[in-house]
Amino acid sequence: MSEPLYRKVVVKVGTNVITNNKGELDLQILDQLVSQIAALRKQGVEVLLVSSGAVGAGRSVVKLPSSLSPVASRQVLSSTGQIRLINTYAELFEQRGLNIAQILVTKSDFRDRLHYLNIRTCLASLLEHEIIPIINENDAVSVTELMFTDNDELSGMIASMMQVDAYIILSHVDGLFDMSRKENTANLIHTIDIATEHFHQYIKPGKSEFGRGGMLTKCHIAHKLARFGITVHIANGRTADILIDILNSEEVGTRFIAQKPVYGRKRWIAHSEGLEKGAVTINAGAETALRSPKRANSLLPVGIESVIGTFFKGDIIKICSENGEAIGYGMAQYSSEKTKEILGKKGEKPLIHYDYLYLMS
């Protein structure tokens, strides 16, 4: 293997990659995956692995009645299957002289800056001691509002948090295909420049057979991370040596080209959907100002039309357009009570400073 293209990566492996057509763990594929990660470690590449598959592993451990509710079924399968999944990884990595750590999280673990930094410190310490973190959503307690959309969302947050060079999504398909043509053939798209291309035209929304995610979700995460300066790859995890090929700069899968890097609190704020404490509605003039390509603007009270919910200084809030559409997130510089007192007024300090503002594309 030549000098690797990246020095730190997040690898997300989907349920359909490491399970067979019955939804049970595919030990051969898992062994291939672990072998590739071990090879990367020998090259000095730091790897954080986000792995689905706990529910699939649980299917081979227990058989549940069809009368059990979907939530209860998921909790039982994931809590029993997670043990089998992590033990399988531990055994395979141990055979190659590598140690692993299990990290189980829920979306609420990212609810504020302190918790966010605590997770980041933990993961950084594991990498420093050459321990491979294996991360998964804690499905046993993650229900309704505590759930990530899927592990694509979780792994995207980890990639952003750890400021990796690349985020690699291993799916059961070869990448993103051009579905916009009228011909019956679909061509694999090798590169996407988010500055000039819109990926939506290429996608037929759909979900995985056993997982919760779909290609549309993967591409949304890829688009967000590419905006932060992280290169994203979507490739087939069942293809032999796919990770090696990606880090050897082979043209495999689909690559989202990284833009100018963004660091600090903006990355945390960008992943705050569903964790906001309140919201504000802004007028069209304020939205235009915030989206100006010529200069960076903060959100001033003069452009705010209404306040929703209760929030305090330091809380994350959602920014909505006049028609109620979410256009961004930011950290409030003062409370909802004070905001109500001065909304629509000129000459007041920003509710959200530009440095603490993330606008959706």
C-alpha positions in Angstrom: 0.0 0.0 0.0 1.3 3.5 -0.9 1.3 6.5 1.3 -2.4 6.7 2.4 -4.5 9.6 1.1 -5.9 10.4 4.6 -4.5 10.3 8.2 -7.7 10.2 10.1 -11.1 8.8 8.9 -14.5 7.8 10.1 -15.8 4.6 8.6 -19.5 4.0 8.8 -20.6 0.5 7.9 -24.3 -0.1 7.3 -26.5 -3.0 8.4 -26.9 -4.3 4.8 -23.1 -4.5 4.5 -22.4 -6.8 7.5 -25.6 -8.8 7.5 -26.8 -11.6 5.2 -30.2 -11.8 3.4 -31.7 -13.1 6.7 -30.6 -10.0 8.5 -28.0 -12.0 10.6 -24.2 -11.1 10.9 -22.1 -12.0 7.9 -18.8 -13.1 9.5 -16.9 -13.3 6.3 -17.6 -9.6 5.5 -16.8 -8.6 9.0 -13.5 -10.3 8.9 -12.7 -8.5 5.6 -13.6 -5.2 7.1 -11.5 -5.7 10.2 -8.6 -6.9 8.1 -8.7 -3.7 6.0 -8.9 -1.5 9.1 -5.9 -3.3 10.6 -4.0 -2.7 7.4 -4.8 1.0 7.6 -3.7 1.1 11.3 -0.3 -0.3 10.3 0.0 2.6 7.9 -0.6 5.1 10.7 -4.2 5.9 9.8 -6.5 6.7 12.7 -9.8 5.0 12.3 -13.1 5.5 14.1 -15.7 2.9 13.2 -19.4 3.5 13.4 -21.1 0.2 13.0 -24.7 -0.7 12.6 -25.8 -4.3 12.9 -26.8 -4.8 16.6 -30.5 -5.5 15.6 -29.3 -7.9 13.0 -27.1 -9.7 15.4 -30.0 -9.9 17.8 -32.1 -11.8 15.3 -29.6 -14.7 15.5 -29.9 -14.7 19.3 -33.6 -14.4 20.1 -36.8 -15.0 18.2 -39.6 -12.6 19.1 -43.4 -12.9 18.7 -45.0 -10.8 16.0 -47.3 -9.3 18.6 -44.4 -7.4 20.3 -44.4 -3.7 19.5 -41.8 -2.3 17.1 -40.1 -0.3 19.8 -39.9 -3.1 22.3 -38.8 -5.5 19.5 -36.0 -3.1 18.6 -34.9 -2.7 22.2 -34.7 -6.4 22.8 -32.9 -7.2 19.5 -30.4 -4.4 19.9 -29.6 -5.0 23.6 -29.0 -8.7 23.0 -27.4 -8.2 19.6 -25.0 -5.5 20.6 -23.1 -7.9 22.9 -22.8 -10.4 20.0 -21.7 -7.6 17.6 -19.0 -6.1 19.8 -17.7 -9.5 20.9 -17.3 -10.4 17.2 -15.4 -7.2 16.5 -13.3 -7.7 19.7 -12.3 -11.2 18.6 -11.5 -10.3 15.0 -9.4 -7.2 16.0 -7.7 -9.2 18.8 -6.5 -11.7 16.2 -4.7 -8.8 14.6 -3.2 -7.5 17.8 -5.6 -4.5 18.1 -7.7 -3.3 21.0 -11.2 -1.8 20.6 -13.6 0.3 22.8 -17.4 0.3 22.7 -19.1 3.7 22.6 -22.9 3.7 22.8 -24.6 7.1 22.5 -28.0 8.7 22.1 -28.8 12.0 20.4 -29.3 13.6 23.8 -25.6 13.0 24.5 -24.9 15.8 22.0 -27.5 18.2 23.5 -25.1 20.8 24.8 -21.5 21.9 24.3 -20.2 20.3 27.5 -21.5 16.8 26.6 -20.3 17.3 23.0 -16.7 18.1 24.3 -16.8 15.2 26.7 -17.5 12.7 23.9 -14.8 14.3 21.8 -12.2 14.0 24.6 -13.1 10.4 25.1 -12.7 9.5 21.4 -9.4 11.5 21.2 -8.0 9.7 24.2 -8.8 6.3 22.7 -7.1 7.2 19.4 -4.1 8.6 21.3 -3.7 5.1 22.9 -4.1 3.4 19.6 -7.5 1.9 20.6 -10.1 1.7 17.8 -13.5 3.2 18.9 -16.5 1.3 17.7 -19.5 3.5 18.0 -23.2 2.7 17.7 -26.5 4.3 18.7 -27.8 2.9 22.0 -31.0 1.5 20.5 -32.1 0.0 23.9 -32.9 3.5 25.2 -33.1 5.6 21.9 -36.8 6.0 21.2 -38.7 8.8 19.4 -37.0 12.1 20.0 -33.8 10.5 21.4 -33.2 8.7 18.1 -30.8 9.7 15.4 -32.3 9.6 11.9 -30.0 6.6 11.4 -26.3 5.8 11.9 -25.5 8.0 8.9 -26.5 11.0 11.0 -24.5 9.7 14.1 -21.4 9.0 12.1 -21.6 12.4 10.4 -21.6 14.1 13.8 -18.6 12.0 14.8 -16.7 12.9 11.6 -17.4 16.6 12.1 -16.6 16.5 15.9 -13.2 14.7 15.3 -12.2 16.9 12.4 -11.3 13.9 10.3 -9.8 14.1 6.8 -12.4 11.8 5.3 -15.8 10.3 6.1 -16.3 6.9 4.4 -19.8 5.5 4.1 -19.8 1.8 3.3 -23.2 0.8 1.9 -24.5 -2.2 -0.1 -24.4 -0.2 -3.4 -21.4 1.1 -5.4 -22.1 4.7 -4.9 -24.4 7.4 -6.3 -25.8 6.8 -9.8 -27.1 9.2 -12.3 -30.8 8.4 -12.4 -31.8 11.6 -14.4 -31.3 10.1 -17.8 -34.1 8.6 -19.8 -32.1 5.6 -20.9 -32.3 2.4 -18.9 -28.6 2.6 -18.0 -27.5 4.3 -14.8 -23.9 5.6 -14.7 -21.9 5.7 -11.4 -21.0 9.3 -10.5 -17.4 9.3 -9.3 -17.2 12.9 -8.1 -19.6 15.6 -6.9 -18.7 19.2 -6.4 -21.3 20.6 -4.0 -20.4 24.1 -5.1 -21.7 23.5 -8.6 -23.9 20.4 -8.5 -27.1 19.4 -6.7 -27.3 15.7 -6.0 -31.1 15.5 -5.6 -31.6 15.1 -9.3 -29.7 11.8 -9.2 -31.6 10.1 -6.3 -34.7 8.0 -6.1 -35.6 8.2 -2.4 -35.8 4.9 -0.6 -34.7 3.1 2.5 -32.4 0.1 3.2 -34.0 -3.3 3.5 -32.9 -3.8 7.1 -31.5 -0.4 8.1 -33.3 2.9 8.7 -31.3 5.1 6.3 -31.4 5.6 2.5 -29.2 7.3 -0.1 -31.0 10.6 0.3 -30.0 10.8 3.9 -26.4 9.7 3.1 -26.1 12.5 0.5 -27.5 15.1 2.8 -24.9 14.2 5.4 -22.2 14.1 2.7 -23.2 17.6 1.5 -23.0 19.0 5.0 -19.6 17.5 5.8 -18.2 18.6 2.4 -19.2 22.1 3.3 -17.1 21.8 6.5 -14.0 20.7 4.5 -14.3 16.9 5.0 -14.1 14.7 1.9 -16.9 12.1 1.8 -16.9 8.8 0.0 -19.9 6.5 -0.6 -18.8 3.0 -1.7 -19.8 -0.7 -1.6 -18.6 -2.2 1.7 -19.0 -5.7 0.3 -16.4 -5.0 -2.4 -13.0 -6.6 -1.6 -10.4 -4.1 -0.2 -12.7 -1.1 -0.8 -11.1 0.9 2.1 -7.6 0.2 0.8 -8.6 1.3 -2.7 -10.1 4.5 -1.4 -7.0 5.4 0.6 -4.9 4.5 -2.4 -6.7 7.2 -4.4 -8.4 4.6 -6.6 -11.5 5.9 -8.5 -14.1 3.8 -6.7 -17.5 4.8 -5.4 -18.7 8.4 -5.2 -16.6 11.2 -3.8 -17.9 14.5 -2.5 -15.2 17.1 -2.9 -14.4 19.0 0.3 -14.8 22.8 0.4 -13.0 25.3 2.6 -12.7 23.9 6.2 -15.0 25.2 8.9 -14.0 24.6 12.6 -15.2 25.2 16.1 -18.7 25.7 17.4 -20.2 26.0 14.0 -19.7 22.3 13.5 -21.5 21.5 16.7 -24.3 23.9 15.9 -24.8 22.4 12.4 -25.7 19.1 14.0 -28.2 20.5 16.5 -31.4 19.7 14.6 -33.9 18.3 17.1 -31.9 19.5 20.1 -32.9 23.2 19.9 -34.5 24.8 22.9 -36.7 27.3 20.9 -37.1 29.1 17.6 -37.4 32.5 16.0 -39.2 33.5 12.8 -37.4 36.1 10.7 -38.7 38.3 7.8 -37.6 38.0 4.2 -35.1 40.9 4.5 -33.3 39.3 7.4 -33.1 36.0 5.5 -31.6 37.7 2.5 -29.0 39.5 4.7 -28.0 36.2 6.4 -27.6 34.5 3.0 -25.6 37.3 1.4 -22.6 35.9 -0.4 -20.8 39.2 -0.1 -20.5 39.6 3.6 -21.1 37.7 6.9 -24.1 39.0 8.8 -25.5 38.3 12.3 -29.1 37.9 13.2 -30.4 41.2 14.6 -33.6 41.7 16.5 -34.9 44.1 13.8 -35.4 41.2 11.5 -37.2 38.9 14.0 -40.9 38.6 13.7 -41.8 36.1 16.5 -40.3 34.0 19.2 -41.3 30.3 19.8 -40.6 28.5 23.1 -38.4 29.4 26.0 -34.6 29.6 25.7 -31.7 31.2 27.5 -28.3 32.6 26.7 -26.1 29.9 25.2 -29.0 27.7 24.1 -29.3 26.5 20.5 -32.3 27.8 18.7 -33.8 27.2 15.3 -34.2 30.0 12.7 -37.3 29.8 10.5 -38.4 31.7 7.4 -41.7 33.5 7.1 -43.3 30.3 5.8 -42.1 28.3 8.7 -39.3 26.5 7.0 -36.1 25.8 9.0 -33.2 27.7 7.4 -30.6 27.4 10.1 -29.5 27.1 13.7 -27.6 29.3 16.1 -26.5 30.0 19.7 -28.6 32.6 21.4 -26.8 35.5 22.9 -29.7 36.3 25.3 -33.0 34.8 26.4 -36.3 34.4 24.7 -37.8 36.9 27.2 -35.4 39.6 26.3 -35.8 38.8 22.6 -39.5 39.4 22.8 -38.9 42.8 24.4 -36.6 44.1 21.6 -37.8 42.1 18.5 -38.2 44.4 15.5 -36.1 47.2 17.1 -33.0 48.7 15.5 -29.7 49.3 17.1 -29.8 46.2 19.4 -27.1 43.6 19.8 -27.4 40.5 17.6 -29.4 37.6 18.9 -27.1 35.2 17.0 -23.6 36.3 16.1 -22.3 35.1 12.8 -19.6 33.0 14.5 -22.3 31.0 16.2 -24.7 30.7 13.1 -25.1 27.8 10.8 -27.3 28.2 7.7 -28.7 25.2 5.8 -28.0 25.2 2.1 
